[in-house]
């Protein structure tokens, strides 16, 4: 692939840090930037995270080394939390924080409007899957977008070629099975929300499919793309992001050092001189892997080989096999290594051995079959080497010193950073400090040895200085007290540090947001007039996925004037099916004047380059179908409908689905600025929080709706479990299958072959039909009934129940059943 941008490729290695020790490890191992969480609002609530003093220290230290610090505020904030955001960010902003990584649109707008010059990075939790979403975030003021992990090299290149924004992509570490930002599995099952940084990782548990054996069906291998660095950089990725804020300092240092080595190799030697040593990959596997590595989605969309069906945690590397109670080595082992056998037993190696047989304690491998593999899950020598090289000893910045000492004059000390010492990010700085006038001494004049001894005392700083780098100009036997030399050294170092930090604390960018025209761009997104459909007739907005479900809806609608509109999905029947369903609605409206139904096209849950191509090819058909509006589910789709003229065609009647997350009033305002006035309320707010949010946006001339019945999608996945497990190839045959969790609950799933993703639903539907009056009193405008895996008869029965509930039927509680439904988070909320 030809390099044809910026004349020369530039790259940033971005390392994780869950603790200050991990931060030091990342800096020492060569990270250009470190991302970390503070005491609030980070997506790794169970990492060590940083207290305020630690974070301020990290910012200062990073800047001394010419590195950067990015703070994660990549969770969704409630109204009561976002009011504390400014006070939380301000000390870090004033200390020179380089960027904030953001998921919440409300957080984004608050930071953009109140902290000028602070770079904003759109988190992977925003589910940026293409050029449309990247362009939207760029125009809102984002300096960088973190792409969805599911994107290919070609898709990232498409973003780079079409949007002038920095691109950051994950290159190493754990992969989520669900698109980031779209997962409610942990939230709905256990109340620990990934959108709040508290994911319990239920995807790493055992599941069965369609009655088959249990396996780790939702657990991908870890990603390692070190061999793909040339492809990734040439696709336009600037920042290579390493996952792992929950990992150890040794892991952070080892992985960072490996990527530092090979990024530098590529930048220096190009493709021709780029070659990855297999021993380095072994070291990475020793540090952490889940049943091996994969290259993520950079080259494969949903490859079975990306999955680790038999183990969801660290496997290490295979070091040998068992034979008659002995271990036959194929890899050297070290004293302190931990070996794991197939029966789950572990053995700590007492002494190093390069090859041959390793005798095991008598009876130890009695239950282990001959020829079974043995894995090393702890490489003690490797961890010790990493600790000695990157953790126990900090990198020192070499300096030069020049001191002038003469009686009757002020002492003068000049300190400067040495050139060409390898820290290319650090500017070459020089400072000079002075003392009071010094006197002559006949008995104890200062000598070079005395001066060197004091000037070299730099132990608590990040600097070092050798004898040959100190120039001493000592004239006429001066008397120089030790305190004077210490004060000179201390003052010079403090002044040098201040000079180095000062340049990075001013939030220097190519231009400020006001200069870049971002405000103008945002105002361009806002329509001349907002045609929001705030006067929809009827109580219910109904989502259907099949024409049979729609048939049931239309039968109810003929007799009951309680349905306002129908959202027509394309997941199962495609765009042709949606057009067919629109014709069915048109026919109903012709036969039922005064009881017409609106028809909205429900856009896909994920909108990638291939999906955009499908819609481009059918754009005229969609326009001619006469839909009344659209239901959108991503920033990609918001920008797409604007650029293709669909926003104007539907007079701005666009509804944002629940997964566009309006947790707080600032998020609502941000979307309003972008032209959205119809909102689906979040599935993760409880009744009290919903009430508070609705009260805070009352009078804003917006329309809100709430799901009151439906199976909630817990995951949207690029991976296709049906494809992984089926003997035949299910591709192209959209349909429903089921997953069984460890408690025997069945989760329905849909393979959406039109767009090549899966939807995995909760085992039971959410049921709030007995809360209609309560929701209306809160200020909810419309109630959504969503059908997904229900058949025609079930659809009609549920909708009849809903209509009767709206009419005041008090028997609705009996119809709800005892165990067949969930309240979702309406009562409990999330952590």
Secondary structure as GFF3:
##gff-version 3
##sequence-region A 1 831
A	DSSP	beta_strand	12	17	.	.	.	ID=ss1
A	DSSP	alpha_helix	20	29	.	.	.	ID=ss2
A	DSSP	beta_strand	33	37	.	.	.	ID=ss3
A	DSSP	alpha_helix	52	64	.	.	.	ID=ss4
A	DSSP	beta_strand	68	73	.	.	.	ID=ss5
A	DSSP	alpha_helix	79	82	.	.	.	ID=ss6
A	DSSP	alpha_helix	85	94	.	.	.	ID=ss7
A	DSSP	beta_strand	99	102	.	.	.	ID=ss8
A	DSSP	alpha_helix	105	114	.	.	.	ID=ss9
A	DSSP	beta_strand	119	122	.	.	.	ID=ss10
A	DSSP	three_ten_helix	124	126	.	.	.	ID=ss11
A	DSSP	alpha_helix	131	140	.	.	.	ID=ss12
A	DSSP	beta_strand	144	146	.	.	.	ID=ss13
A	DSSP	alpha_helix	153	162	.	.	.	ID=ss14
A	DSSP	beta_strand	166	173	.	.	.	ID=ss15
A	DSSP	alpha_helix	185	190	.	.	.	ID=ss16
A	DSSP	three_ten_helix	194	196	.	.	.	ID=ss17
A	DSSP	three_ten_helix	202	204	.	.	.	ID=ss18
A	DSSP	beta_strand	208	209	.	.	.	ID=ss19
A	DSSP	beta_strand	222	224	.	.	.	ID=ss20
A	DSSP	three_ten_helix	226	228	.	.	.	ID=ss21
A	DSSP	alpha_helix	229	234	.	.	.	ID=ss22
A	DSSP	beta_strand	239	242	.	.	.	ID=ss23
A	DSSP	alpha_helix	249	269	.	.	.	ID=ss24
A	DSSP	alpha_helix	278	287	.	.	.	ID=ss25
A	DSSP	beta_strand	293	294	.	.	.	ID=ss26
A	DSSP	three_ten_helix	304	306	.	.	.	ID=ss27
A	DSSP	beta_strand	317	323	.	.	.	ID=ss28
A	DSSP	beta_strand	326	329	.	.	.	ID=ss29
A	DSSP	beta_strand	338	340	.	.	.	ID=ss30
A	DSSP	beta_strand	346	348	.	.	.	ID=ss31
A	DSSP	beta_strand	357	359	.	.	.	ID=ss32
A	DSSP	beta_strand	373	378	.	.	.	ID=ss33
A	DSSP	alpha_helix	380	386	.	.	.	ID=ss34
A	DSSP	pi_helix	387	391	.	.	.	ID=ss35
A	DSSP	beta_strand	397	406	.	.	.	ID=ss36
A	DSSP	beta_strand	410	417	.	.	.	ID=ss37
A	DSSP	beta_strand	430	437	.	.	.	ID=ss38
A	DSSP	beta_strand	439	440	.	.	.	ID=ss39
A	DSSP	alpha_helix	448	455	.	.	.	ID=ss40
A	DSSP	beta_strand	463	464	.	.	.	ID=ss41
A	DSSP	three_ten_helix	467	469	.	.	.	ID=ss42
A	DSSP	beta_strand	470	475	.	.	.	ID=ss43
A	DSSP	beta_strand	478	479	.	.	.	ID=ss44
A	DSSP	alpha_helix	482	502	.	.	.	ID=ss45
A	DSSP	alpha_helix	513	516	.	.	.	ID=ss46
A	DSSP	alpha_helix	518	525	.	.	.	ID=ss47
A	DSSP	beta_strand	540	544	.	.	.	ID=ss48
A	DSSP	alpha_helix	547	559	.	.	.	ID=ss49
A	DSSP	beta_strand	563	568	.	.	.	ID=ss50
A	DSSP	alpha_helix	574	591	.	.	.	ID=ss51
A	DSSP	beta_strand	598	602	.	.	.	ID=ss52
A	DSSP	alpha_helix	609	617	.	.	.	ID=ss53
A	DSSP	alpha_helix	619	625	.	.	.	ID=ss54
A	DSSP	beta_strand	629	632	.	.	.	ID=ss55
A	DSSP	alpha_helix	635	643	.	.	.	ID=ss56
A	DSSP	alpha_helix	646	649	.	.	.	ID=ss57
A	DSSP	beta_strand	654	656	.	.	.	ID=ss58
A	DSSP	three_ten_helix	658	660	.	.	.	ID=ss59
A	DSSP	alpha_helix	665	673	.	.	.	ID=ss60
A	DSSP	beta_strand	678	680	.	.	.	ID=ss61
A	DSSP	alpha_helix	687	696	.	.	.	ID=ss62
A	DSSP	beta_strand	703	710	.	.	.	ID=ss63
A	DSSP	beta_strand	713	717	.	.	.	ID=ss64
A	DSSP	alpha_helix	721	725	.	.	.	ID=ss65
A	DSSP	beta_strand	735	740	.	.	.	ID=ss66
A	DSSP	beta_strand	746	752	.	.	.	ID=ss67
A	DSSP	beta_strand	757	761	.	.	.	ID=ss68
A	DSSP	beta_strand	765	767	.	.	.	ID=ss69
A	DSSP	three_ten_helix	769	771	.	.	.	ID=ss70
A	DSSP	alpha_helix	772	778	.	.	.	ID=ss71
A	DSSP	beta_strand	782	786	.	.	.	ID=ss72
A	DSSP	alpha_helix	792	806	.	.	.	ID=ss73
A	DSSP	alpha_helix	812	816	.	.	.	ID=ss74
A	DSSP	beta_strand	821	822	.	.	.	ID=ss75
###
